[in-house]
């Protein structure tokens, strides 16, 4: 499968009683696709999956799968973990998804050879293609350009969510021969990643101003650098504001303030965002809307 454009890793909205707000989730999913998103990610880290029980995770996946089927959109589901064997069992039974987002094993630091072996094992057994989530400042495991290219060449690997915390020589090298399969995952540097050739992004910030993020992809794809740079800077400012607190606290605060979700609630160990960062994000969002 070929991945390009914007994929929104959906939050999990909660009702006043703390239960999953399935209706709000469904409306939010439709809204993201209405505004041009190529697809959705269910149970990514933005969805707080570690705090959801099995029934809640099933509800979230089923809602997103139903919307994507109705709309002909791509659904990626967060799956897997540090245990290769159990991850393979989970992926072998995965249904209702077009791909699975699987993080490089965190904390274990198995080395680059171990990461390759892990994903080779998973890709051979998964019911759907895999998107490797490379975020070394959370996992503790760095990967060089050669390893990333090797992962992208594996049968059953559809792409890499690339979130190394910025742009460095390795980023330039990775994208030098084209960005097929490379999806940006660091929201504030998404525009320069597109300029270097990335195919798209999996961006929590795209819950807001979704259409402007899709516009940014189109501008860089057409080579319209001047308006792309201007829009990219504005969206980077919005992303910075949305990540002023732990993800997805500010995003939920803004969505609630706009009447999109019933509460801004998150589950411990996260705490709801304070008013100041939510207010700043709302100001920047209003400027983009204008």
MARFI-828933 format. One record per residue: x, y, z of N, C-alpha, C in turn; residue number from 1; residue in one letter. Coordinates in steps of 0.001 Angstrom, whole numbers. Layout:
{{X,Y,Z},{X,Y,Z},{X,Y,Z},NUM,'A'},
...
end
This chain:
{{845,-1183,0},{0,0,0},{885,1240,0},1,'X'},
{{359,2318,-585},{1092,3573,-648},{435,4582,280},2,'X'},
{{1224,5120,1194},{713,6074,2168},{1187,7474,1808},3,'X'},
{{268,8406,1715},{618,9801,1458},{-506,10680,1971},4,'X'},
{{-160,11915,2320},{-1162,12843,2846},{-1174,12859,4356},5,'X'},
{{-2288,13310,4910},{-2428,13509,6351},{-3245,12375,6974},6,'X'},
{{-2699,11791,8025},{-3398,10790,8827},{-3513,11341,10248},7,'X'},
{{-4726,11357,10768},{-4965,11965,12080},{-5022,10869,13140},8,'X'},
{{-4102,10887,14113},{-4135,9907,15211},{-5157,10362,16252},9,'X'},
{{-6351,9836,16160},{-7484,10377,16898},{-7340,10253,18412},10,'X'},
{{-7752,11326,19093},{-7909,11278,20539},{-9048,10332,20897},11,'X'},
{{-9129,9965,22158},{-10298,9254,22674},{-11081,10229,23548},12,'X'},
{{-12232,10714,23085},{-13021,11637,23912},{-13761,10887,25006},13,'X'},
{{-13944,11565,26148},{-14626,10960,27282},{-15866,11770,27659},14,'X'},
{{-16873,11040,28130},{-18100,11664,28627},{-17863,12199,30044},15,'X'},
{{-18878,12886,30575},{-18787,13418,31942},{-18571,12312,32974},16,'X'},
{{-19112,11122,32710},{-18958,10017,33665},{-17658,9244,33465},17,'X'},
{{-16824,9695,32513},{-15536,9060,32287},{-15532,7971,31235},18,'X'},
{{-16682,7612,30708},{-16742,6573,29681},{-16333,7139,28320},19,'X'},
{{-16029,6253,27394},{-15665,6675,26047},{-16879,7298,25359},20,'X'},
{{-16686,8485,24793},{-17758,9193,24084},{-17750,8738,22627},21,'X'},
{{-18366,7590,22370},{-18300,6978,21043},{-18939,7860,19972},22,'X'},
{{-20044,8507,20306},{-20702,9374,19332},{-19817,10539,18936},23,'X'},
{{-19175,11158,19913},{-18270,12273,19620},{-17079,11797,18793},24,'X'},
{{-16581,10607,19088},{-15471,10054,18323},{-15882,9854,16865},25,'X'},
{{-17074,9327,16646},{-17533,9101,15279},{-17682,10413,14517},26,'X'},
{{-18245,11421,15168},{-18393,12725,14503},{-17023,13340,14200},27,'X'},
{{-16106,13197,15128},{-14760,13728,14927},{-14083,13023,13756},28,'X'},
{{-14231,11714,13682},{-13625,10950,12591},{-14160,11418,11243},29,'X'},
{{-15469,11583,11137},{-16050,12076,9881},{-15532,13472,9556},30,'X'},
{{-15419,14314,10570},{-14958,15681,10355},{-13542,15712,9799},31,'X'},
{{-12655,14875,10308},{-11281,14844,9813},{-11246,14456,8328},32,'X'},
{{-12066,13491,7959},{-12102,13058,6558},{-12789,14095,5679},33,'X'},
{{-13813,14763,6219},{-14468,15835,5473},{-13471,16929,5087},34,'X'},
{{-12484,17152,5950},{-11517,18235,5734},{-10286,17786,4953},35,'X'},
{{-10313,16572,4436},{-9268,16157,3513},{-8246,15179,4025},36,'X'},
{{-8372,14698,5256},{-7426,13698,5747},{-7503,12438,4895},37,'X'},
{{-6347,11839,4638},{-6308,10611,3843},{-6756,9401,4645},38,'X'},
{{-6656,9515,5967},{-7043,8391,6805},{-6923,8739,8265},39,'X'},
{{-7189,7747,9098},{-7208,7917,10545},{-6302,6876,11196},40,'X'},
{{-5835,7222,12383},{-5108,6259,13214},{-5908,6066,14493},41,'X'},
{{-6274,4843,14772},{-6952,4495,16016},{-5941,3882,16977},42,'X'},
{{-6053,4227,18244},{-5217,3660,19301},{-3741,4002,19136},43,'X'},
{{-3455,5167,18509},{-2110,5691,18588},{-1885,6248,19983},44,'X'},
{{-690,6739,20270},{-418,7245,21618},{-1315,8427,21968},45,'X'},
{{-1750,9193,20976},{-2654,10321,21214},{-3998,9859,21764},46,'X'},
{{-4346,8605,21531},{-5628,8055,21999},{-5578,7574,23442},47,'X'},
{{-4426,7711,24105},{-4254,7236,25481},{-4575,5737,25611},48,'X'},
{{-4067,4907,24711},{-4474,3495,24710},{-4080,2730,25961},49,'X'},
{{-3006,3170,26619},{-2572,2457,27830},{-3585,2582,28957},50,'X'},
{{-4482,3572,28875},{-5479,3776,29926},{-6845,3210,29547},51,'X'},
{{-6954,2614,28374},{-8226,2046,27922},{-8244,553,28200},52,'X'},
{{-9396,55,28662},{-9502,-1389,28846},{-9831,-2061,27510},53,'X'},
{{-9888,-3368,27513},{-10061,-4113,26267},{-11355,-3730,25556},54,'X'},
{{-12455,-3598,26295},{-13722,-3228,25670},{-13658,-1822,25078},55,'X'},
{{-12997,-908,25771},{-12880,462,25264},{-12028,507,24003},56,'X'},
{{-10949,-246,23996},{-10110,-290,22792},{-10894,-875,21622},57,'X'},
{{-11716,-1886,21901},{-12543,-2471,20841},{-13541,-1442,20317},58,'X'},
{{-14151,-683,21210},{-15118,336,20799},{-14460,1380,19903},59,'X'},
{{-13309,1878,20318},{-12596,2886,19530},{-12269,2343,18142},60,'X'},
{{-11753,1130,18083},{-11380,545,16794},{-12597,346,15905},61,'X'},
{{-13676,-153,16477},{-14883,-408,15677},{-15473,878,15124},62,'X'},
{{-15509,1938,15934},{-16030,3226,15454},{-15189,3731,14290},63,'X'},
{{-13870,3734,14463},{-12994,4242,13410},{-13059,3375,12157},64,'X'},
{{-13143,2058,12334},{-13230,1157,11187},{-14521,1390,10407},65,'X'},
{{-15619,1580,11121},{-16900,1824,10445},{-16859,3111,9626},66,'X'},
{{-16315,4168,10209},{-16230,5445,9490},{-15343,5302,8260},67,'X'},
{{-14201,4662,8418},{-13287,4527,7281},{-13873,3655,6180},68,'X'},
{{-14617,2617,6541},{-15284,1810,5516},{-16304,2646,4757},69,'X'},
{{-17099,3411,5493},{-18124,4235,4854},{-17515,5273,3922},70,'X'},
{{-16350,5776,4273},{-15748,6883,3536},{-14661,6439,2558},71,'X'},
{{-14333,5166,2543},{-13268,4695,1667},{-11905,5240,2063},72,'X'},
{{-11687,5442,3362},{-10438,6005,3865},{-9586,4917,4505},73,'X'},
{{-8317,5211,4670},{-7373,4266,5257},{-7436,4317,6778},74,'X'},
{{-7479,3155,7402},{-7426,3063,8860},{-6146,2354,9275},75,'X'},
{{-5384,3023,10124},{-4190,2455,10736},{-4484,2294,12223},76,'X'},
{{-4153,1145,12773},{-4435,871,14192},{-3130,664,14940},77,'X'},
{{-2988,1332,16067},{-1823,1130,16910},{-1834,-262,17519},78,'X'},
{{-722,-953,17430},{-665,-2334,17926},{782,-2682,18259},79,'X'},
{{956,-3842,18890},{2292,-4344,19174},{2866,-3790,20457},80,'X'},
{{4042,-4290,20791},{4721,-3881,22015},{6140,-4390,22017},81,'X'},
{{6708,-4574,23212},{8101,-4994,23325},{8305,-6491,23154},82,'X'},
{{7269,-7276,23396},{7364,-8727,23281},{7057,-9116,21832},83,'X'},
{{8067,-9549,21103},{7901,-9851,19682},{6861,-10941,19466},84,'X'},
{{6918,-11997,20261},{5997,-13118,20066},{4549,-12693,20274},85,'X'},
{{4275,-11994,21395},{2908,-11577,21666},{2440,-10508,20681},86,'X'},
{{3346,-9653,20230},{2993,-8665,19220},{2569,-9351,17929},87,'X'},
{{3295,-10395,17560},{2954,-11134,16345},{1588,-11789,16465},88,'X'},
{{1272,-12319,17630},{-51,-12930,17837},{-1158,-11889,17694},89,'X'},
{{-935,-10708,18262},{-1926,-9645,18149},{-2105,-9214,16696},90,'X'},
{{-1007,-9032,15987},{-1073,-8563,14602},{-1664,-9615,13675},91,'X'},
{{-1441,-10877,13983},{-2002,-11948,13144},{-3520,-11963,13210},92,'X'},
{{-4080,-11515,14336},{-5530,-11515,14503},{-6177,-10168,14265},93,'X'},
{{-5406,-9188,13785},{-5942,-7839,13616},{-6907,-7790,12446},94,'X'},
{{-8113,-7286,12691},{-9129,-7181,11645},{-9678,-5764,11615},95,'X'},
{{-10243,-5391,10483},{-10888,-4100,10353},{-9949,-2950,10084},96,'X'},
{{-8656,-3216,9943},{-7667,-2173,9714},{-6975,-2406,8379},97,'X'},
{{-6419,-1333,7818},{-5635,-1433,6587},{-4150,-1575,6876},98,'X'},
{{-3718,-1111,8054},{-2319,-1196,8456},{-2249,-1071,9962},99,'X'},
{{-1091,-1398,10509},{-868,-1289,11951},{343,-397,12204},100,'X'},
{{199,505,13172},{1297,1366,13594},{1984,691,14778},101,'X'},
{{3254,342,14601},{3974,-456,15598},{5251,285,15991},102,'X'},
{{5350,632,17257},{6505,1373,17749},{7742,480,17843},103,'X'},
{{8890,1052,17514},{10162,377,17795},{10173,12,19283},104,'X'},
{{10562,-1205,19638},{10519,-1612,21046},{11149,-567,21964},105,'X'},
{{10360,-129,22941},{10795,949,23826},{11503,407,25060},106,'X'},
{{12474,1171,25531},{13188,920,26772},{14126,-283,26674},107,'X'},
{{13736,-1312,25938},{14562,-2514,25817},{15894,-2214,25142},108,'X'},
{{15857,-1317,24127},{17035,-969,23330},{17729,-2226,22784},109,'X'},
{{17063,-2933,21862},{17608,-4193,21365},{18733,-4026,20345},110,'X'},
{{19099,-2793,19980},{20090,-2578,18938},{19436,-2610,17569},111,'X'},
{{20127,-2079,16584},{19524,-1987,15246},{19263,-3361,14638},112,'X'},
{{20159,-4305,14863},{19944,-5656,14347},{18720,-6291,15001},113,'X'},
{{18549,-6040,16299},{17381,-6573,16993},{16094,-5952,16496},114,'X'},
{{16111,-4653,16213},{14922,-3987,15667},{14562,-4578,14310},115,'X'},
{{15559,-4780,13462},{15295,-5389,12153},{14701,-6786,12301},116,'X'},
{{15278,-7587,13174},{14766,-8946,13381},{13335,-8909,13916},117,'X'},
{{13062,-7988,14837},{11719,-7818,15404},{10706,-7551,14300},118,'X'},
{{10996,-6591,13433},{10024,-6229,12410},{9954,-7246,11274},119,'X'},
{{11040,-7922,10991},{10971,-9010,10010},{10021,-10101,10502},120,'X'},
{{10144,-10432,11776},{9283,-11457,12380},{7816,-11018,12340},121,'X'},
{{7565,-9769,12720},{6186,-9271,12751},{5588,-9180,11350},122,'X'},
{{6363,-8662,10401},{5838,-8466,9047},{5457,-9791,8391},123,'X'},
{{6197,-10839,8708},{5900,-12152,8133},{4594,-12727,8661},124,'X'},
{{4160,-12273,9848},{3015,-12888,10510},{1797,-11975,10619},125,'X'},
{{1956,-10706,10296},{861,-9757,10463},{-205,-9926,9384},126,'X'},
{{-1456,-9691,9784},{-2565,-9753,8827},{-2618,-8513,7953},127,'X'},
{{-1923,-7452,8342},{-1950,-6187,7593},{-525,-5630,7498},128,'X'},
{{-280,-4731,6544},{1037,-4093,6477},{1330,-3290,7744},129,'X'},
{{2605,-3058,7996},{3037,-2355,9200},{3587,-977,8860},130,'X'},
{{3343,-30,9776},{4008,1272,9748},{4888,1316,10991},131,'X'},
{{6184,1397,10793},{7136,1426,11894},{7118,2822,12516},132,'X'},
{{6927,2885,13834},{6916,4167,14530},{8289,4365,15156},133,'X'},
{{9074,5262,14538},{10441,5521,14998},{10477,6841,15759},134,'X'},
{{10564,6759,17083},{10561,7942,17938},{11601,7728,19035},135,'X'},
{{12878,7902,18688},{13964,7498,19594},{14021,8246,20908},136,'X'},
{{13506,9480,20964},{13549,10190,22242},{12537,9631,23230},137,'X'},
{{11653,8761,22797},{10765,8032,23714},{11183,6565,23876},138,'X'},
{{11638,5946,22789},{11970,4516,22859},{13363,4272,23419},139,'X'},
{{14278,5241,23248},{15657,5031,23651},{16493,4294,22627},140,'X'},
{{15905,4019,21439},{16613,3246,20424},{16787,4078,19151},141,'X'},
{{18020,4484,18870},{18323,5199,17632},{18427,4206,16473},142,'X'},
{{18086,4683,15279},{18216,3881,14066},{18895,4727,13000},143,'X'},
{{19902,4172,12352},{20590,4869,11283},{19816,4812,9981},144,'X'},
{{20278,5592,9020},{19605,5662,7720},{19561,4297,7042},145,'X'},
{{20654,3560,7104},{20692,2250,6454},{19634,1317,7038},146,'X'},
{{19472,1349,8345},{18470,494,8985},{17057,918,8594},147,'X'},
{{16800,2214,8582},{15477,2695,8183},{15162,2302,6747},148,'X'},
{{16138,2424,5869},{15911,2024,4472},{15680,523,4370},149,'X'},
{{16397,-231,5182},{16196,-1686,5182},{14780,-2023,5652},150,'X'},
{{14313,-1338,6681},{12945,-1557,7155},{11936,-1231,6062},151,'X'},
{{12132,-107,5386},{11202,300,4335},{11193,-672,3158},152,'X'},
{{12276,-1421,2989},{12361,-2370,1874},{11753,-3728,2195},153,'X'},
{{11427,-3957,3486},{10907,-5273,3867},{9502,-5500,3317},154,'X'},
{{9206,-6677,2783},{7826,-7000,2430},{6941,-6904,3670},155,'X'},
{{5812,-6245,3525},{4907,-6116,4652},{5113,-4850,5463},156,'X'},
{{6103,-4027,5101},{6294,-2729,5760},{5819,-1649,4804},157,'X'},
{{4786,-905,5217},{4198,113,4343},{4847,1471,4512},158,'X'},
{{5484,1715,5663},{6069,3031,5871},{6687,3159,7237},159,'X'},
{{7221,4352,7484},{7822,4698,8771},{7239,6027,9228},160,'X'},
{{6712,6059,10456},{6385,7335,11090},{7677,7843,11702},161,'X'},
{{8187,8933,11124},{9530,9411,11425},{9439,10581,12385},162,'X'},
{{9865,10366,13634},{9755,11392,14669},{11012,11393,15523},163,'X'},
{{12075,11960,14958},{13370,11920,15644},{13627,13187,16458},164,'X'},
{{12646,14086,16508},{12787,15285,17322},{13323,16486,16590},165,'X'},
{{13484,16386,15279},{13991,17507,14491},{14456,17017,13141},166,'X'},
{{15290,17833,12494},{15846,17488,11184},{17359,17545,11298},167,'X'},
{{18019,16448,10946},{19467,16392,11023},{20020,15788,9736},168,'X'},
{{21294,15485,9728},{21910,14934,8524},{21272,13606,8130},169,'X'},
{{20890,12816,9140},{20248,11541,8841},{18920,11719,8142},170,'X'},
{{18174,12752,8525},{16896,13044,7880},{17116,13375,6415},171,'X'},
{{18066,14251,6158},{18360,14648,4777},{18790,13438,3966},172,'X'},
{{19631,12600,4558},{20111,11402,3857},{18966,10446,3566},173,'X'},
{{18078,10246,4539},{16957,9317,4355},{16067,9744,3197},174,'X'},
{{15844,11060,3079},{14916,11566,2063},{15595,11928,757},175,'X'},
{{16905,11712,663},{17644,12142,-520},{17179,11442,-1789},176,'X'},
{{16759,10208,-1661},{16342,9433,-2841},{14832,9307,-2937},177,'X'},
{{14105,10272,-2330},{12641,10234,-2355},{12097,9815,-1010},178,'X'},
{{10889,10278,-719},{10312,10052,596},{9206,9028,632},179,'X'},
{{9170,8116,-345},{8120,7108,-361},{8077,6346,951},180,'X'},
{{6918,6347,1593},{6741,5612,2829},{7150,6359,4077},181,'X'},
{{7753,7541,3941},{8197,8297,5111},{7119,9310,5488},182,'X'},
{{6564,9149,6683},{5513,10025,7188},{6049,10794,8384},183,'X'},
{{5976,12119,8318},{6451,12934,9416},{5629,12715,10667},184,'X'},
{{6307,12700,11808},{5616,12515,13074},{5926,13586,14093},185,'X'},
{{6815,14525,13738},{7108,15676,14590},{6393,16879,13992},186,'X'},
{{5313,17299,14620},{4399,18258,14005},{5059,19592,13667},187,'X'},
{{5931,20092,14535},{6477,21430,14321},{7450,21496,13152},188,'X'},
{{8026,20376,12729},{8952,20383,11594},{8359,19648,10394},189,'X'},
{{7040,19568,10350},{6400,18841,9261},{6644,19505,7912},190,'X'},
{{6539,20820,7854},{6714,21511,6580},{8098,21281,5978},191,'X'},
{{9202,21459,6722},{10509,21160,6115},{10682,19700,5737},192,'X'},
{{10027,18795,6450},{10081,17391,6035},{9427,17203,4673},193,'X'},
{{8291,17863,4467},{7648,17806,3152},{8540,18408,2083},194,'X'},
{{9206,19525,2417},{10094,20167,1452},{11224,19231,1039},195,'X'},
{{11655,18375,1965},{12715,17420,1673},{12206,16184,934},196,'X'},
{{10871,15998,908},{10326,14893,124},{9469,13895,862},197,'X'},
{{9174,14116,2154},{8315,13179,2886},{6962,13038,2189},198,'X'},
{{6367,11865,2321},{5111,11569,1626},{3890,12130,2331},199,'X'},
{{4006,12456,3601},{2860,12940,4371},{3200,12915,5834},200,'X'},
{{2169,12812,6677},{2419,12817,8097},{1312,12195,8907},201,'X'},
{{1666,11712,10078},{712,11279,11101},{827,12312,12207},202,'X'},
{{-127,13238,12261},{35,14458,13041},{-1133,14667,13981},203,'X'},
{{-851,14691,15294},{-1891,14990,16269},{-2432,16399,16078},204,'X'},
{{-1577,17345,15683},{-2011,18732,15480},{-3103,18848,14435},205,'X'},
{{-3169,17885,13525},{-4143,17948,12441},{-5564,17672,12911},206,'X'},
{{-5779,17459,14215},{-7144,17508,14746},{-7744,18888,14516},207,'X'},
{{-6882,19902,14490},{-7296,21280,14269},{-6717,21741,12939},208,'X'},
{{-7446,22610,12242},{-6987,23127,10947},{-6600,21987,10006},209,'X'},
{{-7383,20926,10022},{-7067,19742,9209},{-6902,20102,7745},210,'X'},
{{-7809,20925,7238},{-7745,21315,5837},{-6504,22098,5488},211,'X'},
{{-5982,22872,6442},{-4761,23637,6177},{-3552,22705,6117},212,'X'},
{{-3548,21653,6932},{-2462,20671,6841},{-2497,19935,5508},213,'X'},
{{-3679,19569,5041},{-3762,18908,3739},{-3373,19876,2625},214,'X'},
{{-3719,21153,2784},{-3302,22170,1817},{-1789,22273,1762},215,'X'},
{{-1145,22200,2932},{311,22270,2982},{945,21127,2195},216,'X'},
{{417,19923,2356},{929,18774,1589},{802,19046,97},217,'X'},
{{-347,19546,-333},{-576,19812,-1761},{372,20883,-2286},218,'X'},
{{614,21927,-1497},{1503,23010,-1941},{2917,22502,-2172},219,'X'},
{{3435,21721,-1226},{4791,21209,-1412},{4841,20192,-2549},220,'X'},
{{3788,19410,-2703},{3768,18425,-3787},{3807,19120,-5149},221,'X'},
{{3150,20273,-5258},{3138,21038,-6512},{4359,21930,-6672},222,'X'},
{{5168,22044,-5626},{6352,22879,-5708},{6099,24351,-5495},223,'X'},
{{4965,24698,-4879},{4638,26100,-4594},{5305,26502,-3282},224,'X'},
{{6605,26771,-3346},{7405,26922,-2134},{7045,28151,-1312},225,'X'},
{{6758,29274,-1967},{6523,30508,-1214},{5277,30394,-331},226,'X'},
{{4103,30047,-882},{2949,29890,14},{3096,28708,962},227,'X'},
{{3820,27670,552},{4029,26522,1439},{4842,26927,2664},228,'X'},
{{5887,27734,2454},{6692,28177,3590},{5861,29029,4548},229,'X'},
{{5061,29948,3989},{4263,30833,4838},{3258,30036,5650},230,'X'},
{{2546,29117,5000},{1568,28301,5709},{2269,27368,6688},231,'X'},
{{3408,26836,6290},{4145,25934,7169},{4558,26591,8468},232,'X'},
{{4994,27840,8398},{5369,28552,9619},{4163,28757,10533},233,'X'},
{{3019,29081,9951},{1820,29304,10760},{1353,28010,11423},234,'X'},
{{1410,26922,10680},{1004,25637,11251},{2008,25157,12299},235,'X'},
{{3289,25458,12119},{4278,25094,13121},{4019,25831,14431},236,'X'},
{{3606,27097,14331},{3267,27855,15542},{2071,27226,16250},237,'X'},
{{1060,26816,15471},{-100,26151,16059},{319,24845,16728},238,'X'},
{{1140,24062,16048},{1600,22795,16626},{2365,23024,17911},239,'X'},
{{3211,24036,17932},{3945,24344,19147},{3019,24655,20308},240,'X'},
{{1953,25389,20024},{981,25710,21071},{223,24466,21526},241,'X'},
{{-116,23600,20589},{-865,22390,20928},{-23,21389,21719},242,'X'},
{{1304,21509,21615},{2194,20624,22367},{2843,21348,23539},243,'X'},
{{2245,22461,23966},{2760,23176,25140},{2538,22382,26422},244,'X'},
{{1623,21419,26392},{1409,20482,27494},{1537,19073,26950},245,'X'},
{{1559,18074,27828},{1660,16694,27356},{527,16356,26388},246,'X'},
{{877,15710,25303},{-106,15296,24298},{-1023,14215,24886},247,'X'},
{{-2362,14303,24733},{-3133,15254,23928},{-3885,16296,24769},248,'X'},
{{-3320,16750,25862},{-4090,17551,26810},{-4573,18868,26212},249,'X'},
{{-3678,19588,25520},{-4078,20872,24951},{-5031,20666,23773},250,'X'},
{{-4764,19652,22977},{-5660,19353,21850},{-7078,19091,22357},251,'X'},
{{-7192,18299,23415},{-8517,18031,23972},{-9146,19302,24534},252,'X'},
{{-8337,20147,25160},{-8867,21401,25677},{-9426,22283,24577},253,'X'},
{{-8732,22348,23442},{-9187,23167,22319},{-10438,22560,21686},254,'X'},
{{-10433,21258,21486},{-11611,20604,20899},{-12843,20802,21786},255,'X'},
{{-12648,20716,23096},{-13770,20935,24003},{-14239,22385,23942},256,'X'},
{{-13301,23327,23923},{-13668,24742,23863},{-14443,25059,22593},257,'X'},
{{-14184,24304,21546},{-14878,24516,20275},{-16161,23691,20167},258,'X'},
{{-16496,22960,21213},{-17734,22201,21231},{-17693,20908,20454},259,'X'},
{{-16490,20410,20168},{-16349,19199,19356},{-16470,17937,20205},260,'X'},
{{-15963,17987,21438},{-16026,16838,22338},{-16666,17277,23652},261,'X'},
{{-17295,16342,24373},{-18090,16740,25542},{-17281,17204,26743},262,'X'},
{{-16056,16736,26882},{-15205,17151,28008},{-13767,17235,27508},263,'X'},
{{-12906,17971,28235},{-11478,17967,27906},{-10714,16884,28666},264,'X'},
{{-11433,15945,29259},{-10843,15008,30212},{-9788,14112,29573},265,'X'},
{{-8741,13866,30345},{-7743,12843,30047},{-7671,11933,31274},266,'X'},
{{-6999,10822,31124},{-6882,9890,32243},{-5485,9935,32836},267,'X'},
{{-5420,9762,34151},{-4139,9720,34839},{-3244,8645,34232},268,'X'},
{{-1954,8951,34088},{-1218,10004,34777},{-1263,11388,34128},269,'X'},
{{-2013,11558,33037},{-2143,12887,32446},{-3106,13732,33265},270,'X'},
{{-2895,15032,33223},{-3797,16005,33827},{-4304,16935,32743},271,'X'},
{{-5522,17401,32885},{-6107,18294,31892},{-5258,19551,31738},272,'X'},
{{-5231,20099,30523},{-4429,21284,30231},{-4940,22491,30997},273,'X'},
{{-4036,23401,31321},{-4410,24662,31948},{-4995,25610,30903},274,'X'},
{{-5615,26673,31368},{-6335,27584,30476},{-5408,28334,29530},275,'X'},
{{-4219,28724,29983},{-3341,29573,29178},{-2912,28917,27863},276,'X'},
{{-2374,27695,27875},{-1996,27094,26589},{-3189,26822,25684},277,'X'},
{{-4326,26470,26264},{-5532,26272,25442},{-5932,27589,24793},278,'X'},
{{-5898,28674,25555},{-6250,29973,25013},{-5324,30412,23902},279,'X'},
{{-4019,30180,24067},{-3062,30549,23025},{-3308,29753,21758},280,'X'},
{{-3571,28464,21882},{-3852,27641,20705},{-5125,28105,20004},281,'X'},
{{-6131,28495,20766},{-7374,28995,20174},{-7129,30295,19399},282,'X'},
{{-6265,31161,19909},{-5935,32396,19203},{-5276,32102,17848},283,'X'},
{{-4295,31207,17857},{-3606,30873,16608},{-4539,30178,15632},284,'X'},
{{-5417,29361,16151},{-6379,28673,15303},{-7346,29656,14660},285,'X'},
{{-7785,30670,15414},{-8669,31685,14874},{-7986,32460,13752},286,'X'},
{{-6695,32737,13910},{-5960,33425,12854},{-5890,32584,11590},287,'X'},
{{-5692,31274,11739},{-5681,30380,10579},{-7048,30321,9928},288,'X'},
{{-8094,30310,10736},{-9460,30277,10193},{-9757,31525,9368},289,'X'},
{{-9229,32687,9850},{-9436,33919,9103},{-8704,33901,7764},290,'X'},
end
